[in-house]
């Protein structure tokens, strides 16, 4: 197969399914636009990440239809419907699958694109014209996305270095160009910090009681206003955190899609979060971020962005297992999280994120 030249093309990108992965794909989209500056690039995505597609780098966003039920027939018809939508919005010269999954590879196959790039394995090879070998996931996620590009189109440095200063100047995420189509939540007039206590996986969610204790220490020592952010599912956590009126926490959970938080993150003194999508969003928007790390592997998915990131974790025999629930049999469940104390988190924040 001849290598494509950076000319006018129509390119379909099946984007990641998770908020954090979508944020980690920003260097990929930036590079794709660099090497194909005149191309029509479409982001093909699941509805829950539609709002955080990078409108500064893509020309079109196409939301996939998703099944209303979990049955095999519903999943199959939804998969076929997604392929039909992609084909009808074409034609496409190149289709790229960022998710390492059979369903995503099938969707770009059904798009009718002449060239289809993605990771081989799990039956995907015959669906792709450019098959990338999986190296055992030893790279950071942002680099695994970049590896899908042909070698001569990749940047000369690792994608994980994307946010390093360029010619002495800090690189910034153009937040209003990318997400400016959404309103923003008002920010407190006084200095404030952000707390993002949610996470989809139990193995990445610090106990809410620990967050309460941490909030007491931060507010008691600094007097900074605390703002809680998250989606609809995080609202019960916010209610627990707001029980103590002396903390004066501001509940900004369940207030709309993620882009409405962009100004809060950009102006926060720092953000405290679990290993979650919002930790990635906070760093992307420029906030210094303290991540309380559970079962994940920071070598693979540590947040990257212009905001400084600190990770606190514990080292036990089974860490990092990268599972969503704890299956440990030789010790306490979720010890990787429970062993992290509010004192330790606050010491790390004071040592690296608070302005001098």
N, C-alpha and C positions, 0 to 999 in steps of 0.2 A: 504494500500500500504506500503510495507516494505521500510524503509529508505535506501538510497543507501550508500555504503561504498566508501571512497575515494580511488578507485582502477582505473585500466586502463579503461577508458570509451571514447566514442565518444559523444561530447557535441556540440550542435548547439545553438548559442545565437543570437536571433533576436535583434539587437542592436537599440539604440534610433535613431530617425529620425532627430534630431537637433544637431548642433555642441555643444552647451552648455550642453545638456543632455548627449551626448557622453562623454564629459570631466568629468561630474559628475558621470559617471559610472565607472571611473577608479578604485575606491576602490572595487567595485563589481568584476571586472575582476581580480584584484590583489588577492582578497579572493578566487575566484573560482580556480585560479591557485594554491593557497596554499593548498586547501582541495582536489584538484584533480591534483597533480603534474605531473602525467604520462598520463593524458588524452589528447586526440586530441580535441582541442577546435577550433571551427570555428565561426567566426563573420559573421553573415548574415545581410547585411546592404543595405540601399538605396545608390545610387551612390554618392550623394553629401557629404556623410560622410565616404566614402571608404578610403580616404587618411589619415584620423585621427584614424583609428583603431589601437589598441595597439599591434604592431607586436612583442613586447617583451613578451606578455602574451597570444597570440593566435597563432595557427599553420596554420590557413587558413583564408582567407577573401573571401567571396562570395557576389558579388553584385547582388541585386535584379533587375529583369527587371521592368521597369516603363512604364506606358502607355504614348503614344505619344499624345493622345487626351484625353479630359475630359469626354467623353461620358460614360454612364453606361456600355455598352458592352466592351469598351476598358478597363475600370477599372476592370471588371470581368475577362476578358481574361488575363490581366496582373497579377491579383491576382492568378489565376490558374497557370500561367506560373511560378510565384515565388515558389509556392508549388511544382511544378514539378522539378524545379531546385534543391530545397532543398532535395527532395526525391532521385534524381539521384546522388547527392553528398554524400549520406548516405552510409550505414545505420547509424542511430543515436540512442544512448541509451537514451539520455536526450535532450530535446529541451526547451529553456527558452525564454520567451517573456518579454523583458524589457519595450517596449511601452505598455501603458495601452489602447489597442485598439483592436477592433474586427478583423480588417484585419491582424494584427500581430499574433493574436491567431490562426486565420484560416491558416496562412502560416506555423506555426509550427505544427498544426494538420495535414496538408497535407504533412509534411516532413516524416511522418511515424514513428516518434520517439515513443518508448514505454512509456516514461514518458515525460509529457509536463507541465511545471510550468509557472504560471503567475497569474495576478490579475483577479478575477472573476468580474462579472457585465457586463451589456450591451450585454447579450446573449453569453458571453464567457465561462460560467461554463462548458457546455457540451463538449467543445473543449479541456479542460485541465484535467490532472489527479491529479495535485496538484493546488488547487484553493486558492489564498490568498485573504482575505477580504480587501477591500478598507476602510481605516480608516478615510476617509474624507480629505486626503492629508494634515494632520497636520505635517508630517515630512518633513525634507529636502529631496530633490529629490534623493540625493545619498543614503539616508537611505531607501527610498521606493524601490530602486533597491535591496538593501541588504536583505530586508524583504522577497523577493521571495525565497531565500534559505531556506531550512529546518532549524529550530531553532538551532539544534545541529551543524550546519555548519557555522553559523554566528559568527563573531568576538564578543568578550565580551564587546566591546565599540561601541558607535554609529559611523556609517560611516562618519559622519560629523567631527569626531575627527581624521580621518585617517592621516591628514597631521601634526598632533602634533609631536614634537620631540620624537624619540625612543631612550631610554637609553642615553638621553642627546644630541643626535645627530639629526640634522635637517633631515627630510626625503626629498628626492629629486625625481623628475620625471626623469627617464632615457631617456631623450629626443632623443638621437641619437640611442639608442637601439629600441625605439618605432617607430621613424619616420626617421631613418637615411638613408632610401632608396631614399630620396629626396634631391636635392641640397639645398643650403641656399643662401639667398640674402646677399650681402656684407654689413657690418656694418660701420657706420661713424667712423673715427679715433678718433674724439673728443667725449666727453660725450654727450648723446642724450636722449631725451624722446620720447615716442610714443603716437600718437593720433589715436584712432579708432572711427571715427565719425558715422559709419553705424549701422543699426539695421533693421531687417525685419519689425517690427511693428512700426506704427506711434506713438503709445503710449509709446514707449521706445526710441525714437529718439529725443535728444535735438536739438533745432534749430541750423543750421550750423553757423548762425551769432554769436551765443553765443560761439561756439568753436573758431571762429576767434578772438573774444575779449579775450577769455582765453589764446589763443596762444600768443597774444600780451603781456599779463601780464607775462606769464611764460618766454618768451624769453627776454622781457625787464628787468625782475628782476634777471634772472639767466644766460642769454647768452647761454643756452643749445640749441643745434640743435634739431629741431622737425622733426619727421618722421611720415608720414601718412600711415596707413595700412588698408587694406580691400580688398574685392573681386571686381569683374567686376562692380557690381551695385553701388559700393562706389566711383568709379572713378569720376563721376560728383561732388560729395562732395569735393573730393580732388582738383578738378580744381577751385572750389570756394574758398577753403582755400588758394590756392597758388596764387591767384590774386595779393596779396600784396607782391612784391619782397623783401621788407624789412624784412619780417618774415623768409625768406630763408627756408621754409618747403620743405622737400624731399618727393616726391610722390612715395610711394611703393605700391599703390593699383593695382589690376589686374595684379599681377606679378606671378601668379601660385597658386597651392594648399597651404593650410594653413601651412603644415610643412616647406615650404621655409622661413617662418617668425620666425622659432624657435630660431635662433641665435640672431635676433634682439630683441625678447622679453627677452631672457636670459641676454642680456647685457645692456638693457635699464635702466636708472636711475629710471624711473617710466613710467607707462602707464595710459592714461586717456581714458575711453571708456564709451559708453552707456551700458545699460543692454543688452548684446549681446553675441553671441558665442565667439567672440574674447576676451571679458573680461575674460571668463573662460580659454581660451587658454593661455592668457598672464600670469595669475596666475599659471597655470599648468607648464609653462616654467620657472617660478621663478621670474617674474617681480612684483614689487610692483604695485598695481592697484587701481586707483581711479575710482569708478563706479558712473555715473550719473544716478540715478534710477528713472524710471517713474512708469508705472502702475503695474509692477510686485510685487510679494511678496518676499522680501529678506529672510524671514524665510524658504521659499521653494526652492529658486533658487539662493541664494547668491553664487558667485564663491568661490570654495574651491581649494586650492593648496598650494604649498610651498611659493608662493609669497604673501606678506601681502595684504589684501583687505580692502579698505575703501569704504563705501557706503554713498552717500549724497542723501537725499530725502526730500519731504515735506509731512506734515500731513494735509490732507483735508478730508472732510466728506466721500468721495467716495473711498478713498485710503486704501488698494490696490485693484483695481477692477480686475486686471489680464486679462484685455481685450486688444485686439490688436488695437482697435480704440476707441476713446472717445465717450461715449453715455450719458454724463452728461447733465442734463437739469436744474440744480439749480445753475449754475455758469459757468464761462468761460471754454471752451474746453481746454483740455491738461494743466490745471493749475498745475497739479502735476509736470510737466516738466518746464513750463514757470516761475514758482515761484523760480526756482533754478537759482541763479545769478553766473556769472563768478567770482565775488569777493568771494562768499561763497565757491565755488569749490577750488579756489586758496588758500584760508585760510586753508582749510582742507588738501590740499596737503602739504603745508608748515609745518603744524602742525604734520603730521604723516608719510609722505613718503620721504621727502627730507633728504638726509644724513646730520647729524649734523657736 
